């Protein structure tokens, strides 16, 4: 949902400590452009369902939000900023009310680039509940 994508971006971009640690607004939806310098943040919807428990439309979505860095400690520090901005916080979602946002599952893995660089991914999946 575009409205939730926008709300997550706006919440992250409002985090002055996060933006300072990133060296700017290096926050990307789904994928960073090839050649993007480290560190940066990627976020995307991993899953979502309509709850269908009441006449009001309610949705629960899972968003993956992670820091990407060539330094494992930096990735961990950035994850802490992400957690402070999202866990138990309210998002402003156009057309909906956000009544719950919680960190649910940790995300942590590394990858090797073709050039032999190790890249660290640290973050979480956040459950985001919205209702009309």
PyMOL commands that set and color helices and strands:
alter all, ss='L'
color gray80, all
select helices_A, chain A and resi 2-13+16-22+72-86
alter helices_A, ss='H'
color red, helices_A
select strands_A, chain A and resi 27-29+40-50+58-69+97-112+118-131
alter strands_A, ss='S'
color yellow, strands_A
deselect
rebuild
show_as cartoon
